């Protein structure tokens, strides 16, 4: 029996983001880790938990050179903004946001 892998939508999005992040970094050595930040609005809903678990599993299976850092906004837009700012100071190359409220995230 042949195993067919069908990537989820989040897996495809993560793949695209990683591809463009890796492509845009000149001189990236194979041993360098790319940090990707994933800001989740809350982890108290099964769909959001599944999204985090799916992205984490997909990154681990397909991108060993990626360090996926996940934050939990705890259902608070203020906390999520703080999480995003913290991720950015850590030097992430890619930021994935699943917002609680789009208006609360001042991205400039």
N, C-alpha and C positions, 0 to 999 in steps of 0.2 A: 504494500500500500504506500503510495507516494504522499508525503506530507506537503501540504500547500499552506504557505504562510500568507495571510491576508492582513496587511497592516491596517490598524485603526486610523481614523481621521487624525487623532492626536499623534499617532506614530508618524504619519506622513508629514504633519506640520513640524514635528520635532526633527525629522530627517531633513526637511528643507532648511530649517533654521540652522542646524548643525552644518549642513553642506555649505551654505553661504558664509557662515562664520569661519569655517576652516579655509574656504577658498579666499577669503579676504585678509588672511593673516600671512604676510610674506615671511618666509624662513621658518615656518612652524615645523619643529622637529617632531618625530613620531613619539618621543617620550614626554612631550609637553601635554599637559592636561588643559582642556578647554572647560571653563566654568560657565555653566548655564544656570541662570536663576529662574525659578518657577514660582511666582507669587499666586498662591491659591487663596481665594476670598474666605473660605471656610472649609473645614473638614468634617462638618456635621451633617452632610447630605451624601447619600450613597453615590450619586452621579459624580460629585466632585472628588470623592475618595477614589472611585474607579478611574477617573481621569488622571489623578496623581499616580496611582499604582500602575496604570497602563504606560504612562510616559516614563516612569522610573524603570519598569521592566524592559521597555523597548530600548531605552538608552543603554542599559546594562548589557543587553544581548547584542546590540548592533554597534555601539560606540564605546569601546573600552577606554578611549582617550578623553571621554567626557565626564566631568564631575557635575552631576545635576543636583543643585541645591534647592530644596523645596521649603517654602515658608507657608504658614497658616495664618491668615488674617483674622481668624477667630470671629468672623461675622462683623467686623468693624472696619469701615473704610479708613479711619484714622490709623489703625494698626497696619492695614495693608499698605498704605502710603509709606509708613515708617519701615515696613519690611522691604519695599522696593528701594528706598533710599539706602538701606543697609546693604542690600545685594549689590547696588551700584558701587558702593565704597569698597566692596570686596574684590572688585575688578572683574566682574562677569563680562563675557563677550556677547551673550545673547540673553534677552529677558523675555520670558513668557508670562503673560498676565491673564488670569481668569478673574476679572473684577467683580466686586460686590456691586459697585456703582461706577459706571464709566466716568461720570462727572467729577468724582472725587479724586481721580488720579491725574494730577497736573503734570503731563508729560511734555517737556519742552527741550 
